[in-house]
Amino acid sequence: MKLMASTMLSAAIKRAGHVMRMPDGRIPKQVFCGQLAVGTRPQCGPVRRYKDSLKETMKKCGMQPSTVSIDSQDRSNWKSQCQEAVEQFEDARVTVLQQKRAVRKGEAQPTSNLGVWP
């Protein structure tokens, strides 16, 4: 069963591809790809941006954030790539949870990498 979290991950990654396929003059792409023209972000815990959380999500799913602009140009390939990545992440997440449950119930011995999702 596909959980809501994996659906949200998939939607966020697919949306990034949609925005990257837009022409450069569109406002959503300018906002998504924009950088600060003047000033800097604070050093004492910068405010987390959507772009930052998207990069983290893509890394969790095993995708390279730096290749989004190239990979997303082929719409059907991007959609299948996103779906596969999220499914692999979800399978790994469920496996870790099952291992944790087995350890908690005394059915298995604890290992050092429990609780770490790929």
Biotite code that builds the C-alpha atoms (Angstrom):
import biotite.structure as struc

atoms = struc.array([
    struc.Atom([0.000, 0.000, 0.000], chain_id="A", res_id=1, res_name="MET", atom_name="CA", element="C"),
    struc.Atom([1.375, 3.347, -1.005], chain_id="A", res_id=2, res_name="LYS", atom_name="CA", element="C"),
    struc.Atom([1.496, 5.749, 1.901], chain_id="A", res_id=3, res_name="LEU", atom_name="CA", element="C"),
    struc.Atom([0.687, 9.424, 1.786], chain_id="A", res_id=4, res_name="MET", atom_name="CA", element="C"),
    struc.Atom([4.317, 10.357, 2.429], chain_id="A", res_id=5, res_name="ALA", atom_name="CA", element="C"),
    struc.Atom([5.538, 8.505, -0.652], chain_id="A", res_id=6, res_name="SER", atom_name="CA", element="C"),
    struc.Atom([2.772, 10.098, -2.703], chain_id="A", res_id=7, res_name="THR", atom_name="CA", element="C"),
    struc.Atom([3.911, 13.514, -1.527], chain_id="A", res_id=8, res_name="MET", atom_name="CA", element="C"),
    struc.Atom([7.555, 12.677, -2.321], chain_id="A", res_id=9, res_name="LEU", atom_name="CA", element="C"),
    struc.Atom([6.586, 11.593, -5.808], chain_id="A", res_id=10, res_name="SER", atom_name="CA", element="C"),
    struc.Atom([4.475, 14.696, -6.391], chain_id="A", res_id=11, res_name="ALA", atom_name="CA", element="C"),
    struc.Atom([7.244, 17.038, -5.219], chain_id="A", res_id=12, res_name="ALA", atom_name="CA", element="C"),
    struc.Atom([9.851, 15.434, -7.465], chain_id="A", res_id=13, res_name="ILE", atom_name="CA", element="C"),
    struc.Atom([7.509, 15.358, -10.471], chain_id="A", res_id=14, res_name="LYS", atom_name="CA", element="C"),
    struc.Atom([6.634, 19.019, -9.883], chain_id="A", res_id=15, res_name="ARG", atom_name="CA", element="C"),
    struc.Atom([10.330, 19.940, -9.939], chain_id="A", res_id=16, res_name="ALA", atom_name="CA", element="C"),
    struc.Atom([10.612, 18.309, -13.360], chain_id="A", res_id=17, res_name="GLY", atom_name="CA", element="C"),
    struc.Atom([7.537, 20.199, -14.545], chain_id="A", res_id=18, res_name="HIS", atom_name="CA", element="C"),
    struc.Atom([9.025, 23.518, -13.446], chain_id="A", res_id=19, res_name="VAL", atom_name="CA", element="C"),
    struc.Atom([12.392, 22.719, -15.058], chain_id="A", res_id=20, res_name="MET", atom_name="CA", element="C"),
    struc.Atom([10.663, 22.074, -18.412], chain_id="A", res_id=21, res_name="ARG", atom_name="CA", element="C"),
    struc.Atom([9.119, 25.561, -18.344], chain_id="A", res_id=22, res_name="MET", atom_name="CA", element="C"),
    struc.Atom([10.612, 28.361, -20.460], chain_id="A", res_id=23, res_name="PRO", atom_name="CA", element="C"),
    struc.Atom([13.137, 30.520, -18.614], chain_id="A", res_id=24, res_name="ASP", atom_name="CA", element="C"),
    struc.Atom([10.841, 33.562, -18.625], chain_id="A", res_id=25, res_name="GLY", atom_name="CA", element="C"),
    struc.Atom([8.111, 31.932, -16.521], chain_id="A", res_id=26, res_name="ARG", atom_name="CA", element="C"),
    struc.Atom([7.815, 33.200, -12.957], chain_id="A", res_id=27, res_name="ILE", atom_name="CA", element="C"),
    struc.Atom([7.688, 29.759, -11.260], chain_id="A", res_id=28, res_name="PRO", atom_name="CA", element="C"),
    struc.Atom([10.984, 28.774, -12.888], chain_id="A", res_id=29, res_name="LYS", atom_name="CA", element="C"),
    struc.Atom([12.578, 32.113, -12.022], chain_id="A", res_id=30, res_name="GLN", atom_name="CA", element="C"),
    struc.Atom([11.560, 31.686, -8.381], chain_id="A", res_id=31, res_name="VAL", atom_name="CA", element="C"),
    struc.Atom([12.639, 28.029, -8.272], chain_id="A", res_id=32, res_name="PHE", atom_name="CA", element="C"),
    struc.Atom([16.045, 28.599, -9.877], chain_id="A", res_id=33, res_name="CYS", atom_name="CA", element="C"),
    struc.Atom([16.686, 32.080, -8.509], chain_id="A", res_id=34, res_name="GLY", atom_name="CA", element="C"),
    struc.Atom([19.501, 33.100, -6.211], chain_id="A", res_id=35, res_name="GLN", atom_name="CA", element="C"),
    struc.Atom([19.906, 36.112, -3.947], chain_id="A", res_id=36, res_name="LEU", atom_name="CA", element="C"),
    struc.Atom([21.179, 39.081, -5.940], chain_id="A", res_id=37, res_name="ALA", atom_name="CA", element="C"),
    struc.Atom([22.187, 41.068, -2.882], chain_id="A", res_id=38, res_name="VAL", atom_name="CA", element="C"),
    struc.Atom([22.940, 39.883, 0.624], chain_id="A", res_id=39, res_name="GLY", atom_name="CA", element="C"),
    struc.Atom([23.546, 36.476, 2.113], chain_id="A", res_id=40, res_name="THR", atom_name="CA", element="C"),
    struc.Atom([21.632, 33.893, 4.045], chain_id="A", res_id=41, res_name="ARG", atom_name="CA", element="C"),
    struc.Atom([22.215, 33.957, 7.828], chain_id="A", res_id=42, res_name="PRO", atom_name="CA", element="C"),
    struc.Atom([24.937, 31.629, 9.120], chain_id="A", res_id=43, res_name="GLN", atom_name="CA", element="C"),
    struc.Atom([23.189, 30.739, 12.357], chain_id="A", res_id=44, res_name="CYS", atom_name="CA", element="C"),
    struc.Atom([20.705, 28.276, 10.911], chain_id="A", res_id=45, res_name="GLY", atom_name="CA", element="C"),
    struc.Atom([19.491, 29.560, 7.558], chain_id="A", res_id=46, res_name="PRO", atom_name="CA", element="C"),
    struc.Atom([15.792, 29.346, 6.859], chain_id="A", res_id=47, res_name="VAL", atom_name="CA", element="C"),
    struc.Atom([15.050, 26.114, 5.061], chain_id="A", res_id=48, res_name="ARG", atom_name="CA", element="C"),
    struc.Atom([13.847, 26.693, 1.511], chain_id="A", res_id=49, res_name="ARG", atom_name="CA", element="C"),
    struc.Atom([11.664, 24.458, -0.641], chain_id="A", res_id=50, res_name="TYR", atom_name="CA", element="C"),
    struc.Atom([14.670, 23.901, -2.891], chain_id="A", res_id=51, res_name="LYS", atom_name="CA", element="C"),
    struc.Atom([16.699, 22.589, 0.076], chain_id="A", res_id=52, res_name="ASP", atom_name="CA", element="C"),
    struc.Atom([14.079, 20.085, 1.155], chain_id="A", res_id=53, res_name="SER", atom_name="CA", element="C"),
    struc.Atom([13.582, 18.947, -2.454], chain_id="A", res_id=54, res_name="LEU", atom_name="CA", element="C"),
    struc.Atom([17.308, 18.238, -2.813], chain_id="A", res_id=55, res_name="LYS", atom_name="CA", element="C"),
    struc.Atom([17.246, 16.226, 0.400], chain_id="A", res_id=56, res_name="GLU", atom_name="CA", element="C"),
    struc.Atom([14.208, 14.283, -0.791], chain_id="A", res_id=57, res_name="THR", atom_name="CA", element="C"),
    struc.Atom([15.845, 13.494, -4.109], chain_id="A", res_id=58, res_name="MET", atom_name="CA", element="C"),
    struc.Atom([19.012, 12.300, -2.391], chain_id="A", res_id=59, res_name="LYS", atom_name="CA", element="C"),
    struc.Atom([16.954, 10.013, -0.130], chain_id="A", res_id=60, res_name="LYS", atom_name="CA", element="C"),
    struc.Atom([15.331, 8.525, -3.218], chain_id="A", res_id=61, res_name="CYS", atom_name="CA", element="C"),
    struc.Atom([18.715, 7.974, -4.879], chain_id="A", res_id=62, res_name="GLY", atom_name="CA", element="C"),
    struc.Atom([18.346, 10.674, -7.528], chain_id="A", res_id=63, res_name="MET", atom_name="CA", element="C"),
    struc.Atom([20.958, 13.271, -8.443], chain_id="A", res_id=64, res_name="GLN", atom_name="CA", element="C"),
    struc.Atom([19.587, 16.804, -7.855], chain_id="A", res_id=65, res_name="PRO", atom_name="CA", element="C"),
    struc.Atom([22.190, 18.276, -10.197], chain_id="A", res_id=66, res_name="SER", atom_name="CA", element="C"),
    struc.Atom([20.770, 16.393, -13.196], chain_id="A", res_id=67, res_name="THR", atom_name="CA", element="C"),
    struc.Atom([17.134, 17.482, -12.822], chain_id="A", res_id=68, res_name="VAL", atom_name="CA", element="C"),
    struc.Atom([17.253, 20.028, -15.630], chain_id="A", res_id=69, res_name="SER", atom_name="CA", element="C"),
    struc.Atom([18.585, 17.442, -18.105], chain_id="A", res_id=70, res_name="ILE", atom_name="CA", element="C"),
    struc.Atom([16.645, 14.368, -16.955], chain_id="A", res_id=71, res_name="ASP", atom_name="CA", element="C"),
    struc.Atom([13.291, 16.139, -16.761], chain_id="A", res_id=72, res_name="SER", atom_name="CA", element="C"),
    struc.Atom([13.254, 17.194, -20.429], chain_id="A", res_id=73, res_name="GLN", atom_name="CA", element="C"),
    struc.Atom([11.884, 13.781, -21.464], chain_id="A", res_id=74, res_name="ASP", atom_name="CA", element="C"),
    struc.Atom([8.535, 13.807, -19.710], chain_id="A", res_id=75, res_name="ARG", atom_name="CA", element="C"),
    struc.Atom([7.665, 10.076, -19.808], chain_id="A", res_id=76, res_name="SER", atom_name="CA", element="C"),
    struc.Atom([11.187, 9.030, -18.806], chain_id="A", res_id=77, res_name="ASN", atom_name="CA", element="C"),
    struc.Atom([11.141, 11.540, -15.919], chain_id="A", res_id=78, res_name="TRP", atom_name="CA", element="C"),
    struc.Atom([7.809, 10.223, -14.672], chain_id="A", res_id=79, res_name="LYS", atom_name="CA", element="C"),
    struc.Atom([8.980, 6.609, -14.669], chain_id="A", res_id=80, res_name="SER", atom_name="CA", element="C"),
    struc.Atom([12.334, 7.570, -13.119], chain_id="A", res_id=81, res_name="GLN", atom_name="CA", element="C"),
    struc.Atom([10.533, 9.396, -10.295], chain_id="A", res_id=82, res_name="CYS", atom_name="CA", element="C"),
    struc.Atom([8.156, 6.508, -9.712], chain_id="A", res_id=83, res_name="GLN", atom_name="CA", element="C"),
    struc.Atom([10.976, 3.944, -9.557], chain_id="A", res_id=84, res_name="GLU", atom_name="CA", element="C"),
    struc.Atom([13.045, 6.080, -7.185], chain_id="A", res_id=85, res_name="ALA", atom_name="CA", element="C"),
    struc.Atom([10.146, 6.646, -4.783], chain_id="A", res_id=86, res_name="VAL", atom_name="CA", element="C"),
    struc.Atom([9.192, 2.947, -4.869], chain_id="A", res_id=87, res_name="GLU", atom_name="CA", element="C"),
    struc.Atom([12.774, 1.949, -4.012], chain_id="A", res_id=88, res_name="GLN", atom_name="CA", element="C"),
    struc.Atom([12.837, 4.467, -1.173], chain_id="A", res_id=89, res_name="PHE", atom_name="CA", element="C"),
    struc.Atom([9.493, 3.221, 0.143], chain_id="A", res_id=90, res_name="GLU", atom_name="CA", element="C"),
    struc.Atom([10.606, -0.433, -0.037], chain_id="A", res_id=91, res_name="ASP", atom_name="CA", element="C"),
    struc.Atom([13.796, 0.372, 1.866], chain_id="A", res_id=92, res_name="ALA", atom_name="CA", element="C"),
    struc.Atom([11.846, 2.378, 4.445], chain_id="A", res_id=93, res_name="ARG", atom_name="CA", element="C"),
    struc.Atom([9.369, -0.468, 5.024], chain_id="A", res_id=94, res_name="VAL", atom_name="CA", element="C"),
    struc.Atom([12.206, -2.998, 5.309], chain_id="A", res_id=95, res_name="THR", atom_name="CA", element="C"),
    struc.Atom([13.907, -0.915, 8.007], chain_id="A", res_id=96, res_name="VAL", atom_name="CA", element="C"),
    struc.Atom([10.624, -0.574, 9.896], chain_id="A", res_id=97, res_name="LEU", atom_name="CA", element="C"),
    struc.Atom([10.029, -4.334, 9.714], chain_id="A", res_id=98, res_name="GLN", atom_name="CA", element="C"),
    struc.Atom([13.549, -4.992, 11.017], chain_id="A", res_id=99, res_name="GLN", atom_name="CA", element="C"),
    struc.Atom([13.004, -2.558, 13.883], chain_id="A", res_id=100, res_name="LYS", atom_name="CA", element="C"),
    struc.Atom([9.734, -4.282, 14.749], chain_id="A", res_id=101, res_name="ARG", atom_name="CA", element="C"),
    struc.Atom([11.407, -7.703, 14.695], chain_id="A", res_id=102, res_name="ALA", atom_name="CA", element="C"),
    struc.Atom([14.122, -6.455, 17.065], chain_id="A", res_id=103, res_name="VAL", atom_name="CA", element="C"),
    struc.Atom([11.533, -4.895, 19.355], chain_id="A", res_id=104, res_name="ARG", atom_name="CA", element="C"),
    struc.Atom([9.530, -8.145, 19.469], chain_id="A", res_id=105, res_name="LYS", atom_name="CA", element="C"),
    struc.Atom([12.667, -10.209, 20.095], chain_id="A", res_id=106, res_name="GLY", atom_name="CA", element="C"),
    struc.Atom([12.484, -12.040, 16.764], chain_id="A", res_id=107, res_name="GLU", atom_name="CA", element="C"),
    struc.Atom([15.848, -10.757, 15.478], chain_id="A", res_id=108, res_name="ALA", atom_name="CA", element="C"),
    struc.Atom([19.168, -9.432, 16.694], chain_id="A", res_id=109, res_name="GLN", atom_name="CA", element="C"),
    struc.Atom([19.811, -5.685, 16.394], chain_id="A", res_id=110, res_name="PRO", atom_name="CA", element="C"),
    struc.Atom([22.155, -4.500, 13.673], chain_id="A", res_id=111, res_name="THR", atom_name="CA", element="C"),
    struc.Atom([24.128, -1.288, 13.586], chain_id="A", res_id=112, res_name="SER", atom_name="CA", element="C"),
    struc.Atom([22.376, 0.278, 10.577], chain_id="A", res_id=113, res_name="ASN", atom_name="CA", element="C"),
    struc.Atom([18.785, 0.118, 11.854], chain_id="A", res_id=114, res_name="LEU", atom_name="CA", element="C"),
    struc.Atom([16.965, 3.389, 11.585], chain_id="A", res_id=115, res_name="GLY", atom_name="CA", element="C"),
    struc.Atom([19.032, 4.619, 8.666], chain_id="A", res_id=116, res_name="VAL", atom_name="CA", element="C"),
    struc.Atom([17.168, 4.825, 5.427], chain_id="A", res_id=117, res_name="TRP", atom_name="CA", element="C"),
    struc.Atom([19.153, 4.785, 2.242], chain_id="A", res_id=118, res_name="PRO", atom_name="CA", element="C"),
])
